[in-house]
Amino acid sequence: MTVGASEAKVDVRVKAGHRGVLQFRGVLYGVDGPRGGHPRVDITTQTRTVHVR
């Protein structure tokens, strides 16, 4: 099964340990074999900035 970048979605909950600015970036890794292997970066998202009060 192949999924395109526009079809992929992940929801993540993060609990901030302190106030300030946090930056997040998503990275999707693929492997070079059917049962695993060496990981390689397929897609990297833009950085998202969150201000924690």
ModelCIF file with pLDDT and N, C-alpha, C, O atoms, coordinates in Angstrom:
data_MODEL
#
_entry.id   MODEL 
#
_entity.id                         1 
_entity.type                       polymer 
_entity.pdbx_number_of_molecules   1 
#
_entity_poly.entity_id                      1 
_entity_poly.type                           'polypeptide(L)' 
_entity_poly.nstd_linkage                   no 
_entity_poly.nstd_monomer                   no 
_entity_poly.pdbx_seq_one_letter_code       MTVGASEAKVDVRVKAGHRGVLQFRGVLYGVDGPRGGHPRVDITTQTRTVHVR 
_entity_poly.pdbx_seq_one_letter_code_can   MTVGASEAKVDVRVKAGHRGVLQFRGVLYGVDGPRGGHPRVDITTQTRTVHVR 
_entity_poly.pdbx_strand_id                 A 
#
loop_
_entity_poly_seq.entity_id 
_entity_poly_seq.num 
_entity_poly_seq.mon_id 
_entity_poly_seq.hetero 
1 1  MET n 
1 2  THR n 
1 3  VAL n 
1 4  GLY n 
1 5  ALA n 
1 6  SER n 
1 7  GLU n 
1 8  ALA n 
1 9  LYS n 
1 10 VAL n 
1 11 ASP n 
1 12 VAL n 
1 13 ARG n 
1 14 VAL n 
1 15 LYS n 
1 16 ALA n 
1 17 GLY n 
1 18 HIS n 
1 19 ARG n 
1 20 GLY n 
1 21 VAL n 
1 22 LEU n 
1 23 GLN n 
1 24 PHE n 
1 25 ARG n 
1 26 GLY n 
1 27 VAL n 
1 28 LEU n 
1 29 TYR n 
1 30 GLY n 
1 31 VAL n 
1 32 ASP n 
1 33 GLY n 
1 34 PRO n 
1 35 ARG n 
1 36 GLY n 
1 37 GLY n 
1 38 HIS n 
1 39 PRO n 
1 40 ARG n 
1 41 VAL n 
1 42 ASP n 
1 43 ILE n 
1 44 THR n 
1 45 THR n 
1 46 GLN n 
1 47 THR n 
1 48 ARG n 
1 49 THR n 
1 50 VAL n 
1 51 HIS n 
1 52 VAL n 
1 53 ARG n 
#
_struct_asym.id          A 
_struct_asym.entity_id   1 
#
loop_
_ma_qa_metric.id 
_ma_qa_metric.mode 
_ma_qa_metric.name 
_ma_qa_metric.software_group_id 
_ma_qa_metric.type 
1 global pLDDT . pLDDT 
2 local  pLDDT . pLDDT 
#
_ma_qa_metric_global.metric_id      1 
_ma_qa_metric_global.metric_value   83.74 
_ma_qa_metric_global.model_id       1 
_ma_qa_metric_global.ordinal_id     1 
#
loop_
_ma_qa_metric_local.label_asym_id 
_ma_qa_metric_local.label_comp_id 
_ma_qa_metric_local.label_seq_id 
_ma_qa_metric_local.metric_id 
_ma_qa_metric_local.metric_value 
_ma_qa_metric_local.model_id 
_ma_qa_metric_local.ordinal_id 
A MET 1  2 58.00 1 1  
A THR 2  2 64.00 1 2  
A VAL 3  2 62.00 1 3  
A GLY 4  2 64.00 1 4  
A ALA 5  2 62.00 1 5  
A SER 6  2 67.00 1 6  
A GLU 7  2 70.00 1 7  
A ALA 8  2 68.00 1 8  
A LYS 9  2 74.00 1 9  
A VAL 10 2 77.00 1 10 
A ASP 11 2 83.00 1 11 
A VAL 12 2 83.00 1 12 
A ARG 13 2 87.00 1 13 
A VAL 14 2 85.00 1 14 
A LYS 15 2 88.00 1 15 
A ALA 16 2 88.00 1 16 
A GLY 17 2 90.00 1 17 
A HIS 18 2 91.00 1 18 
A ARG 19 2 94.00 1 19 
A GLY 20 2 95.00 1 20 
A VAL 21 2 95.00 1 21 
A LEU 22 2 92.00 1 22 
A GLN 23 2 93.00 1 23 
A PHE 24 2 91.00 1 24 
A ARG 25 2 90.00 1 25 
A GLY 26 2 87.00 1 26 
A VAL 27 2 88.00 1 27 
A LEU 28 2 84.00 1 28 
A TYR 29 2 86.00 1 29 
A GLY 30 2 85.00 1 30 
A VAL 31 2 85.00 1 31 
A ASP 32 2 82.00 1 32 
A GLY 33 2 80.00 1 33 
A PRO 34 2 79.00 1 34 
A ARG 35 2 80.00 1 35 
A GLY 36 2 77.00 1 36 
A GLY 37 2 82.00 1 37 
A HIS 38 2 87.00 1 38 
A PRO 39 2 88.00 1 39 
A ARG 40 2 89.00 1 40 
A VAL 41 2 90.00 1 41 
A ASP 42 2 85.00 1 42 
A ILE 43 2 84.00 1 43 
A THR 44 2 88.00 1 44 
A THR 45 2 86.00 1 45 
A GLN 46 2 90.00 1 46 
A THR 47 2 92.00 1 47 
A ARG 48 2 91.00 1 48 
A THR 49 2 94.00 1 49 
A VAL 50 2 92.00 1 50 
A HIS 51 2 94.00 1 51 
A VAL 52 2 92.00 1 52 
A ARG 53 2 90.00 1 53 
#
loop_
_atom_site.group_PDB 
_atom_site.id 
_atom_site.type_symbol 
_atom_site.label_atom_id 
_atom_site.label_alt_id 
_atom_site.label_comp_id 
_atom_site.label_asym_id 
_atom_site.label_entity_id 
_atom_site.label_seq_id 
_atom_site.pdbx_PDB_ins_code 
_atom_site.Cartn_x 
_atom_site.Cartn_y 
_atom_site.Cartn_z 
_atom_site.occupancy 
_atom_site.B_iso_or_equiv 
_atom_site.pdbx_formal_charge 
_atom_site.auth_seq_id 
_atom_site.auth_comp_id 
_atom_site.auth_asym_id 
_atom_site.auth_atom_id 
_atom_site.pdbx_PDB_model_num 
ATOM 1   N N  . MET A 1 1  ? 0.842  -1.175 0.000  1.00 58.00 ? 1  MET A N  1 
ATOM 2   C CA . MET A 1 1  ? 0.000  0.000  0.000  1.00 58.00 ? 1  MET A CA 1 
ATOM 3   C C  . MET A 1 1  ? 0.886  1.237  0.000  1.00 58.00 ? 1  MET A C  1 
ATOM 4   O O  . MET A 1 1  ? 1.819  1.335  0.796  1.00 58.00 ? 1  MET A O  1 
ATOM 5   N N  . THR A 1 2  ? 0.601  2.161  -0.873 1.00 64.00 ? 2  THR A N  1 
ATOM 6   C CA . THR A 1 2  ? 1.354  3.405  -0.958 1.00 64.00 ? 2  THR A CA 1 
ATOM 7   C C  . THR A 1 2  ? 0.448  4.568  -0.600 1.00 64.00 ? 2  THR A C  1 
ATOM 8   O O  . THR A 1 2  ? -0.674 4.670  -1.097 1.00 64.00 ? 2  THR A O  1 
ATOM 9   N N  . VAL A 1 3  ? 0.937  5.438  0.261  1.00 62.00 ? 3  VAL A N  1 
ATOM 10  C CA . VAL A 1 3  ? 0.183  6.617  0.682  1.00 62.00 ? 3  VAL A CA 1 
ATOM 11  C C  . VAL A 1 3  ? 0.976  7.849  0.282  1.00 62.00 ? 3  VAL A C  1 
ATOM 12  O O  . VAL A 1 3  ? 2.173  7.937  0.559  1.00 62.00 ? 3  VAL A O  1 
ATOM 13  N N  . GLY A 1 4  ? 0.321  8.798  -0.363 1.00 64.00 ? 4  GLY A N  1 
ATOM 14  C CA . GLY A 1 4  ? 0.975  10.045 -0.737 1.00 64.00 ? 4  GLY A CA 1 
ATOM 15  C C  . GLY A 1 4  ? 1.064  10.997 0.439  1.00 64.00 ? 4  GLY A C  1 
ATOM 16  O O  . GLY A 1 4  ? 0.362  10.834 1.437  1.00 64.00 ? 4  GLY A O  1 
ATOM 17  N N  . ALA A 1 5  ? 1.919  11.980 0.319  1.00 62.00 ? 5  ALA A N  1 
ATOM 18  C CA . ALA A 1 5  ? 2.127  12.941 1.408  1.00 62.00 ? 5  ALA A CA 1 
ATOM 19  C C  . ALA A 1 5  ? 0.851  13.698 1.752  1.00 62.00 ? 5  ALA A C  1 
ATOM 20  O O  . ALA A 1 5  ? 0.620  14.021 2.917  1.00 62.00 ? 5  ALA A O  1 
ATOM 21  N N  . SER A 1 6  ? 0.022  13.985 0.757  1.00 67.00 ? 6  SER A N  1 
ATOM 22  C CA . SER A 1 6  ? -1.200 14.740 1.036  1.00 67.00 ? 6  SER A CA 1 
ATOM 23  C C  . SER A 1 6  ? -2.269 13.888 1.700  1.00 67.00 ? 6  SER A C  1 
ATOM 24  O O  . SER A 1 6  ? -3.239 14.427 2.233  1.00 67.00 ? 6  SER A O  1 
ATOM 25  N N  . GLU A 1 7  ? -2.113 12.564 1.681  1.00 70.00 ? 7  GLU A N  1 
ATOM 26  C CA . GLU A 1 7  ? -3.094 11.651 2.283  1.00 70.00 ? 7  GLU A CA 1 
ATOM 27  C C  . GLU A 1 7  ? -2.740 11.245 3.709  1.00 70.00 ? 7  GLU A C  1 
ATOM 28  O O  . GLU A 1 7  ? -3.601 10.756 4.440  1.00 70.00 ? 7  GLU A O  1 
ATOM 29  N N  . ALA A 1 8  ? -1.507 11.435 4.108  1.00 68.00 ? 8  ALA A N  1 
ATOM 30  C CA . ALA A 1 8  ? -1.048 11.005 5.426  1.00 68.00 ? 8  ALA A CA 1 
ATOM 31  C C  . ALA A 1 8  ? -1.480 11.999 6.497  1.00 68.00 ? 8  ALA A C  1 
ATOM 32  O O  . ALA A 1 8  ? -1.493 13.208 6.264  1.00 68.00 ? 8  ALA A O  1 
ATOM 33  N N  . LYS A 1 9  ? -1.834 11.481 7.675  1.00 74.00 ? 9  LYS A N  1 
ATOM 34  C CA . LYS A 1 9  ? -2.236 12.345 8.786  1.00 74.00 ? 9  LYS A CA 1 
ATOM 35  C C  . LYS A 1 9  ? -1.845 11.674 10.097 1.00 74.00 ? 9  LYS A C  1 
ATOM 36  O O  . LYS A 1 9  ? -1.993 10.462 10.256 1.00 74.00 ? 9  LYS A O  1 
ATOM 37  N N  . VAL A 1 10 ? -1.346 12.472 11.027 1.00 77.00 ? 10 VAL A N  1 
ATOM 38  C CA . VAL A 1 10 ? -0.994 11.989 12.353 1.00 77.00 ? 10 VAL A CA 1 
ATOM 39  C C  . VAL A 1 10 ? -1.450 13.023 13.369 1.00 77.00 ? 10 VAL A C  1 
ATOM 40  O O  . VAL A 1 10 ? -1.211 14.217 13.188 1.00 77.00 ? 10 VAL A O  1 
ATOM 41  N N  . ASP A 1 11 ? -2.105 12.579 14.437 1.00 83.00 ? 11 ASP A N  1 
ATOM 42  C CA . ASP A 1 11 ? -2.483 13.458 15.537 1.00 83.00 ? 11 ASP A CA 1 
ATOM 43  C C  . ASP A 1 11 ? -1.586 13.141 16.721 1.00 83.00 ? 11 ASP A C  1 
ATOM 44  O O  . ASP A 1 11 ? -1.420 11.978 17.089 1.00 83.00 ? 11 ASP A O  1 
ATOM 45  N N  . VAL A 1 12 ? -1.014 14.172 17.314 1.00 83.00 ? 12 VAL A N  1 
ATOM 46  C CA . VAL A 1 12 ? -0.087 13.998 18.428 1.00 83.00 ? 12 VAL A CA 1 
ATOM 47  C C  . VAL A 1 12 ? -0.478 14.950 19.544 1.00 83.00 ? 12 VAL A C  1 
ATOM 48  O O  . VAL A 1 12 ? -0.801 16.111 19.294 1.00 83.00 ? 12 VAL A O  1 
ATOM 49  N N  . ARG A 1 13 ? -0.451 14.462 20.767 1.00 87.00 ? 13 ARG A N  1 
ATOM 50  C CA . ARG A 1 13 ? -0.681 15.312 21.940 1.00 87.00 ? 13 ARG A CA 1 
ATOM 51  C C  . ARG A 1 13 ? 0.638  15.449 22.686 1.00 87.00 ? 13 ARG A C  1 
ATOM 52  O O  . ARG A 1 13 ? 1.336  14.469 22.948 1.00 87.00 ? 13 ARG A O  1 
ATOM 53  N N  . VAL A 1 14 ? 0.956  16.686 23.018 1.00 85.00 ? 14 VAL A N  1 
ATOM 54  C CA . VAL A 1 14 ? 2.208  16.973 23.714 1.00 85.00 ? 14 VAL A CA 1 
ATOM 55  C C  . VAL A 1 14 ? 1.881  17.795 24.941 1.00 85.00 ? 14 VAL A C  1 
ATOM 56  O O  . VAL A 1 14 ? 1.092  18.738 24.867 1.00 85.00 ? 14 VAL A O  1 
ATOM 57  N N  . LYS A 1 15 ? 2.477  17.449 26.066 1.00 88.00 ? 15 LYS A N  1 
ATOM 58  C CA . LYS A 1 15 ? 2.297  18.218 27.294 1.00 88.00 ? 15 LYS A CA 1 
ATOM 59  C C  . LYS A 1 15 ? 3.564  19.029 27.521 1.00 88.00 ? 15 LYS A C  1 
ATOM 60  O O  . LYS A 1 15 ? 4.643  18.477 27.733 1.00 88.00 ? 15 LYS A O  1 
ATOM 61  N N  . ALA A 1 16 ? 3.414  20.353 27.473 1.00 88.00 ? 16 ALA A N  1 
ATOM 62  C CA . ALA A 1 16 ? 4.566  21.232 27.658 1.00 88.00 ? 16 ALA A CA 1 
ATOM 63  C C  . ALA A 1 16 ? 4.993  21.241 29.115 1.00 88.00 ? 16 ALA A C  1 
ATOM 64  O O  . ALA A 1 16 ? 4.156  21.336 30.013 1.00 88.00 ? 16 ALA A O  1 
ATOM 65  N N  . GLY A 1 17 ? 6.287  21.142 29.348 1.00 90.00 ? 17 GLY A N  1 
ATOM 66  C CA . GLY A 1 17 ? 6.821  21.143 30.702 1.00 90.00 ? 17 GLY A CA 1 
ATOM 67  C C  . GLY A 1 17 ? 7.153  22.521 31.228 1.00 90.00 ? 17 GLY A C  1 
ATOM 68  O O  . GLY A 1 17 ? 7.440  22.682 32.414 1.00 90.00 ? 17 GLY A O  1 
ATOM 69  N N  . HIS A 1 18 ? 7.117  23.529 30.349 1.00 91.00 ? 18 HIS A N  1 
ATOM 70  C CA . HIS A 1 18 ? 7.435  24.890 30.761 1.00 91.00 ? 18 HIS A CA 1 
ATOM 71  C C  . HIS A 1 18 ? 6.829  25.878 29.770 1.00 91.00 ? 18 HIS A C  1 
ATOM 72  O O  . HIS A 1 18 ? 6.421  25.509 28.669 1.00 91.00 ? 18 HIS A O  1 
ATOM 73  N N  . ARG A 1 19 ? 6.781  27.141 30.188 1.00 94.00 ? 19 ARG A N  1 
ATOM 74  C CA . ARG A 1 19 ? 6.282  28.199 29.315 1.00 94.00 ? 19 ARG A CA 1 
ATOM 75  C C  . ARG A 1 19 ? 7.346  28.575 28.308 1.00 94.00 ? 19 ARG A C  1 
ATOM 76  O O  . ARG A 1 19 ? 8.536  28.339 28.517 1.00 94.00 ? 19 ARG A O  1 
ATOM 77  N N  . GLY A 1 20 ? 6.904  29.159 27.220 1.00 95.00 ? 20 GLY A N  1 
ATOM 78  C CA . GLY A 1 20 ? 7.854  29.630 26.219 1.00 95.00 ? 20 GLY A CA 1 
ATOM 79  C C  . GLY A 1 20 ? 7.427  29.235 24.820 1.00 95.00 ? 20 GLY A C  1 
ATOM 80  O O  . GLY A 1 20 ? 6.244  29.029 24.550 1.00 95.00 ? 20 GLY A O  1 
ATOM 81  N N  . VAL A 1 21 ? 8.392  29.132 23.949 1.00 95.00 ? 21 VAL A N  1 
ATOM 82  C CA . VAL A 1 21 ? 8.144  28.815 22.545 1.00 95.00 ? 21 VAL A CA 1 
ATOM 83  C C  . VAL A 1 21 ? 8.653  27.410 22.258 1.00 95.00 ? 21 VAL A C  1 
ATOM 84  O O  . VAL A 1 21 ? 9.798  27.080 22.567 1.00 95.00 ? 21 VAL A O  1 
ATOM 85  N N  . LEU A 1 22 ? 7.800  26.589 21.669 1.00 92.00 ? 22 LEU A N  1 
ATOM 86  C CA . LEU A 1 22 ? 8.183  25.239 21.252 1.00 92.00 ? 22 LEU A CA 1 
ATOM 87  C C  . LEU A 1 22 ? 8.093  25.161 19.740 1.00 92.00 ? 22 LEU A C  1 
ATOM 88  O O  . LEU A 1 22 ? 7.212  25.771 19.134 1.00 92.00 ? 22 LEU A O  1 
ATOM 89  N N  . GLN A 1 23 ? 8.997  24.415 19.133 1.00 93.00 ? 23 GLN A N  1 
ATOM 90  C CA . GLN A 1 23 ? 8.944  24.210 17.692 1.00 93.00 ? 23 GLN A CA 1 
ATOM 91  C C  . GLN A 1 23 ? 8.903  22.716 17.406 1.00 93.00 ? 23 GLN A C  1 
ATOM 92  O O  . GLN A 1 23 ? 9.636  21.931 18.008 1.00 93.00 ? 23 GLN A O  1 
ATOM 93  N N  . PHE A 1 24 ? 8.029  22.338 16.473 1.00 91.00 ? 24 PHE A N  1 
ATOM 94  C CA . PHE A 1 24 ? 7.846  20.942 16.111 1.00 91.00 ? 24 PHE A CA 1 
ATOM 95  C C  . PHE A 1 24 ? 8.034  20.772 14.611 1.00 91.00 ? 24 PHE A C  1 
ATOM 96  O O  . PHE A 1 24 ? 7.732  21.673 13.828 1.00 91.00 ? 24 PHE A O  1 
ATOM 97  N N  . ARG A 1 25 ? 8.530  19.620 14.226 1.00 90.00 ? 25 ARG A N  1 
ATOM 98  C CA . ARG A 1 25 ? 8.675  19.255 12.822 1.00 90.00 ? 25 ARG A CA 1 
ATOM 99  C C  . ARG A 1 25 ? 8.425  17.755 12.712 1.00 90.00 ? 25 ARG A C  1 
ATOM 100 O O  . ARG A 1 25 ? 8.892  16.974 13.541 1.00 90.00 ? 25 ARG A O  1 
ATOM 101 N N  . GLY A 1 26 ? 7.691  17.368 11.694 1.00 87.00 ? 26 GLY A N  1 
ATOM 102 C CA . GLY A 1 26 ? 7.418  15.955 11.466 1.00 87.00 ? 26 GLY A CA 1 
ATOM 103 C C  . GLY A 1 26 ? 8.379  15.381 10.440 1.00 87.00 ? 26 GLY A C  1 
ATOM 104 O O  . GLY A 1 26 ? 8.735  16.046 9.467  1.00 87.00 ? 26 GLY A O  1 
ATOM 105 N N  . VAL A 1 27 ? 8.799  14.137 10.665 1.00 88.00 ? 27 VAL A N  1 
ATOM 106 C CA . VAL A 1 27 ? 9.678  13.449 9.725  1.00 88.00 ? 27 VAL A CA 1 
ATOM 107 C C  . VAL A 1 27 ? 9.132  12.053 9.504  1.00 88.00 ? 27 VAL A C  1 
ATOM 108 O O  . VAL A 1 27 ? 8.899  11.313 10.460 1.00 88.00 ? 27 VAL A O  1 
ATOM 109 N N  . LEU A 1 28 ? 8.926  11.688 8.233  1.00 84.00 ? 28 LEU A N  1 
ATOM 110 C CA . LEU A 1 28 ? 8.466  10.359 7.870  1.00 84.00 ? 28 LEU A CA 1 
ATOM 111 C C  . LEU A 1 28 ? 9.652  9.582  7.331  1.00 84.00 ? 28 LEU A C  1 
ATOM 112 O O  . LEU A 1 28 ? 10.317 10.012 6.389  1.00 84.00 ? 28 LEU A O  1 
ATOM 113 N N  . TYR A 1 29 ? 9.912  8.422  7.946  1.00 86.00 ? 29 TYR A N  1 
ATOM 114 C CA . TYR A 1 29 ? 11.032 7.593  7.526  1.00 86.00 ? 29 TYR A CA 1 
ATOM 115 C C  . TYR A 1 29 ? 10.525 6.389  6.744  1.00 86.00 ? 29 TYR A C  1 
ATOM 116 O O  . TYR A 1 29 ? 9.448  5.866  7.032  1.00 86.00 ? 29 TYR A O  1 
ATOM 117 N N  . GLY A 1 30 ? 11.286 5.958  5.771  1.00 85.00 ? 30 GLY A N  1 
ATOM 118 C CA . GLY A 1 30 ? 11.034 4.719  5.050  1.00 85.00 ? 30 GLY A CA 1 
ATOM 119 C C  . GLY A 1 30 ? 12.230 3.806  5.243  1.00 85.00 ? 30 GLY A C  1 
ATOM 120 O O  . GLY A 1 30 ? 13.300 4.256  5.655  1.00 85.00 ? 30 GLY A O  1 
ATOM 121 N N  . VAL A 1 31 ? 12.055 2.532  4.947  1.00 85.00 ? 31 VAL A N  1 
ATOM 122 C CA . VAL A 1 31 ? 13.162 1.580  5.047  1.00 85.00 ? 31 VAL A CA 1 
ATOM 123 C C  . VAL A 1 31 ? 13.415 0.978  3.675  1.00 85.00 ? 31 VAL A C  1 
ATOM 124 O O  . VAL A 1 31 ? 12.537 0.989  2.812  1.00 85.00 ? 31 VAL A O  1 
ATOM 125 N N  . ASP A 1 32 ? 14.624 0.449  3.475  1.00 82.00 ? 32 ASP A N  1 
ATOM 126 C CA . ASP A 1 32 ? 15.012 -0.035 2.158  1.00 82.00 ? 32 ASP A CA 1 
ATOM 127 C C  . ASP A 1 32 ? 14.819 -1.534 1.958  1.00 82.00 ? 32 ASP A C  1 
ATOM 128 O O  . ASP A 1 32 ? 15.396 -2.111 1.036  1.00 82.00 ? 32 ASP A O  1 
ATOM 129 N N  . GLY A 1 33 ? 14.027 -2.167 2.800  1.00 80.00 ? 33 GLY A N  1 
ATOM 130 C CA . GLY A 1 33 ? 13.768 -3.594 2.627  1.00 80.00 ? 33 GLY A CA 1 
ATOM 131 C C  . GLY A 1 33 ? 12.378 -3.954 3.104  1.00 80.00 ? 33 GLY A C  1 
ATOM 132 O O  . GLY A 1 33 ? 11.787 -3.210 3.887  1.00 80.00 ? 33 GLY A O  1 
ATOM 133 N N  . PRO A 1 34 ? 11.836 -5.088 2.649  1.00 79.00 ? 34 PRO A N  1 
ATOM 134 C CA . PRO A 1 34 ? 10.471 -5.468 3.023  1.00 79.00 ? 34 PRO A CA 1 
ATOM 135 C C  . PRO A 1 34 ? 10.310 -5.799 4.507  1.00 79.00 ? 34 PRO A C  1 
ATOM 136 O O  . PRO A 1 34 ? 9.197  -5.727 5.029  1.00 79.00 ? 34 PRO A O  1 
ATOM 137 N N  . ARG A 1 35 ? 11.385 -6.158 5.193  1.00 80.00 ? 35 ARG A N  1 
ATOM 138 C CA . ARG A 1 35 ? 11.314 -6.494 6.622  1.00 80.00 ? 35 ARG A CA 1 
ATOM 139 C C  . ARG A 1 35 ? 12.141 -5.542 7.464  1.00 80.00 ? 35 ARG A C  1 
ATOM 140 O O  . ARG A 1 35 ? 12.685 -5.924 8.500  1.00 80.00 ? 35 ARG A O  1 
ATOM 141 N N  . GLY A 1 36 ? 12.228 -4.334 7.024  1.00 77.00 ? 36 GLY A N  1 
ATOM 142 C CA . GLY A 1 36 ? 13.055 -3.371 7.742  1.00 77.00 ? 36 GLY A CA 1 
ATOM 143 C C  . GLY A 1 36 ? 14.313 -3.113 6.947  1.00 77.00 ? 36 GLY A C  1 
ATOM 144 O O  . GLY A 1 36 ? 14.367 -3.387 5.749  1.00 77.00 ? 36 GLY A O  1 
ATOM 145 N N  . GLY A 1 37 ? 15.281 -2.607 7.584  1.00 82.00 ? 37 GLY A N  1 
ATOM 146 C CA . GLY A 1 37 ? 16.525 -2.271 6.902  1.00 82.00 ? 37 GLY A CA 1 
ATOM 147 C C  . GLY A 1 37 ? 17.011 -0.923 7.364  1.00 82.00 ? 37 GLY A C  1 
ATOM 148 O O  . GLY A 1 37 ? 16.766 -0.513 8.499  1.00 82.00 ? 37 GLY A O  1 
ATOM 149 N N  . HIS A 1 38 ? 17.697 -0.240 6.485  1.00 87.00 ? 38 HIS A N  1 
ATOM 150 C CA . HIS A 1 38 ? 18.238 1.068  6.840  1.00 87.00 ? 38 HIS A CA 1 
ATOM 151 C C  . HIS A 1 38 ? 17.180 2.147  6.634  1.00 87.00 ? 38 HIS A C  1 
ATOM 152 O O  . HIS A 1 38 ? 16.631 2.278  5.541  1.00 87.00 ? 38 HIS A O  1 
ATOM 153 N N  . PRO A 1 39 ? 16.890 2.927  7.690  1.00 88.00 ? 39 PRO A N  1 
ATOM 154 C CA . PRO A 1 39 ? 15.889 3.995  7.542  1.00 88.00 ? 39 PRO A CA 1 
ATOM 155 C C  . PRO A 1 39 ? 16.443 5.151  6.713  1.00 88.00 ? 39 PRO A C  1 
ATOM 156 O O  . PRO A 1 39 ? 17.635 5.456  6.757  1.00 88.00 ? 39 PRO A O  1 
ATOM 157 N N  . ARG A 1 40 ? 15.553 5.780  5.961  1.00 89.00 ? 40 ARG A N  1 
ATOM 158 C CA . ARG A 1 40 ? 15.908 6.974  5.205  1.00 89.00 ? 40 ARG A CA 1 
ATOM 159 C C  . ARG A 1 40 ? 14.752 7.957  5.305  1.00 89.00 ? 40 ARG A C  1 
ATOM 160 O O  . ARG A 1 40 ? 13.594 7.547  5.398  1.00 89.00 ? 40 ARG A O  1 
ATOM 161 N N  . VAL A 1 41 ? 15.051 9.228  5.288  1.00 90.00 ? 41 VAL A N  1 
ATOM 162 C CA . VAL A 1 41 ? 14.026 10.262 5.400  1.00 90.00 ? 41 VAL A CA 1 
ATOM 163 C C  . VAL A 1 41 ? 13.282 10.365 4.068  1.00 90.00 ? 41 VAL A C  1 
ATOM 164 O O  . VAL A 1 41 ? 13.897 10.573 3.023  1.00 90.00 ? 41 VAL A O  1 
ATOM 165 N N  . ASP A 1 42 ? 11.953 10.216 4.113  1.00 85.00 ? 42 ASP A N  1 
ATOM 166 C CA . ASP A 1 42 ? 11.121 10.368 2.923  1.00 85.00 ? 42 ASP A CA 1 
ATOM 167 C C  . ASP A 1 42 ? 10.552 11.777 2.830  1.00 85.00 ? 42 ASP A C  1 
ATOM 168 O O  . ASP A 1 42 ? 10.660 12.425 1.789  1.00 85.00 ? 42 ASP A O  1 
ATOM 169 N N  . ILE A 1 43 ? 9.945  12.253 3.918  1.00 84.00 ? 43 ILE A N  1 
ATOM 170 C CA . ILE A 1 43 ? 9.277  13.549 3.923  1.00 84.00 ? 43 ILE A CA 1 
ATOM 171 C C  . ILE A 1 43 ? 9.589  14.272 5.228  1.00 84.00 ? 43 ILE A C  1 
ATOM 172 O O  . ILE A 1 43 ? 9.569  13.663 6.298  1.00 84.00 ? 43 ILE A O  1 
ATOM 173 N N  . THR A 1 44 ? 9.877  15.563 5.142  1.00 88.00 ? 44 THR A N  1 
ATOM 174 C CA . THR A 1 44 ? 10.062 16.410 6.320  1.00 88.00 ? 44 THR A CA 1 
ATOM 175 C C  . THR A 1 44 ? 9.104  17.588 6.201  1.00 88.00 ? 44 THR A C  1 
ATOM 176 O O  . THR A 1 44 ? 9.046  18.243 5.160  1.00 88.00 ? 44 THR A O  1 
ATOM 177 N N  . THR A 1 45 ? 8.350  17.861 7.267  1.00 86.00 ? 45 THR A N  1 
ATOM 178 C CA . THR A 1 45 ? 7.396  18.972 7.232  1.00 86.00 ? 45 THR A CA 1 
ATOM 179 C C  . THR A 1 45 ? 8.080  20.278 7.603  1.00 86.00 ? 45 THR A C  1 
ATOM 180 O O  . THR A 1 45 ? 9.213  20.294 8.082  1.00 86.00 ? 45 THR A O  1 
ATOM 181 N N  . GLN A 1 46 ? 7.375  21.359 7.372  1.00 90.00 ? 46 GLN A N  1 
ATOM 182 C CA . GLN A 1 46 ? 7.847  22.665 7.809  1.00 90.00 ? 46 GLN A CA 1 
ATOM 183 C C  . GLN A 1 46 ? 7.743  22.730 9.332  1.00 90.00 ? 46 GLN A C  1 
ATOM 184 O O  . GLN A 1 46 ? 6.953  22.003 9.934  1.00 90.00 ? 46 GLN A O  1 
ATOM 185 N N  . THR A 1 47 ? 8.532  23.593 9.946  1.00 92.00 ? 47 THR A N  1 
ATOM 186 C CA . THR A 1 47 ? 8.500  23.780 11.391 1.00 92.00 ? 47 THR A CA 1 
ATOM 187 C C  . THR A 1 47 ? 7.229  24.524 11.793 1.00 92.00 ? 47 THR A C  1 
ATOM 188 O O  . THR A 1 47 ? 6.841  25.503 11.155 1.00 92.00 ? 47 THR A O  1 
ATOM 189 N N  . ARG A 1 48 ? 6.585  24.045 12.861 1.00 91.00 ? 48 ARG A N  1 
ATOM 190 C CA . ARG A 1 48 ? 5.415  24.711 13.443 1.00 91.00 ? 48 ARG A CA 1 
ATOM 191 C C  . ARG A 1 48 ? 5.816  25.254 14.798 1.00 91.00 ? 48 ARG A C  1 
ATOM 192 O O  . ARG A 1 48 ? 6.399  24.532 15.607 1.00 91.00 ? 48 ARG A O  1 
ATOM 193 N N  . THR A 1 49 ? 5.513  26.511 15.057 1.00 94.00 ? 49 THR A N  1 
ATOM 194 C CA . THR A 1 49 ? 5.861  27.161 16.316 1.00 94.00 ? 49 THR A CA 1 
ATOM 195 C C  . THR A 1 49 ? 4.607  27.276 17.189 1.00 94.00 ? 49 THR A C  1 
ATOM 196 O O  . THR A 1 49 ? 3.544  27.680 16.717 1.00 94.00 ? 49 THR A O  1 
ATOM 197 N N  . VAL A 1 50 ? 4.748  26.915 18.469 1.00 92.00 ? 50 VAL A N  1 
ATOM 198 C CA . VAL A 1 50 ? 3.656  26.987 19.423 1.00 92.00 ? 50 VAL A CA 1 
ATOM 199 C C  . VAL A 1 50 ? 4.131  27.837 20.604 1.00 92.00 ? 50 VAL A C  1 
ATOM 200 O O  . VAL A 1 50 ? 5.215  27.614 21.143 1.00 92.00 ? 50 VAL A O  1 
ATOM 201 N N  . HIS A 1 51 ? 3.310  28.811 20.999 1.00 94.00 ? 51 HIS A N  1 
ATOM 202 C CA . HIS A 1 51 ? 3.621  29.660 22.150 1.00 94.00 ? 51 HIS A CA 1 
ATOM 203 C C  . HIS A 1 51 ? 2.849  29.122 23.353 1.00 94.00 ? 51 HIS A C  1 
ATOM 204 O O  . HIS A 1 51 ? 1.620  29.055 23.325 1.00 94.00 ? 51 HIS A O  1 
ATOM 205 N N  . VAL A 1 52 ? 3.568  28.737 24.410 1.00 92.00 ? 52 VAL A N  1 
ATOM 206 C CA . VAL A 1 52 ? 2.957  28.171 25.613 1.00 92.00 ? 52 VAL A CA 1 
ATOM 207 C C  . VAL A 1 52 ? 2.906  29.235 26.686 1.00 92.00 ? 52 VAL A C  1 
ATOM 208 O O  . VAL A 1 52 ? 3.914  29.855 27.025 1.00 92.00 ? 52 VAL A O  1 
ATOM 209 N N  . ARG A 1 53 ? 1.682  29.436 27.223 1.00 90.00 ? 53 ARG A N  1 
ATOM 210 C CA . ARG A 1 53 ? 1.534  30.439 28.293 1.00 90.00 ? 53 ARG A CA 1 
ATOM 211 C C  . ARG A 1 53 ? 1.482  29.790 29.651 1.00 90.00 ? 53 ARG A C  1 
ATOM 212 O O  . ARG A 1 53 ? 1.361  30.482 30.662 1.00 90.00 ? 53 ARG A O  1 
#
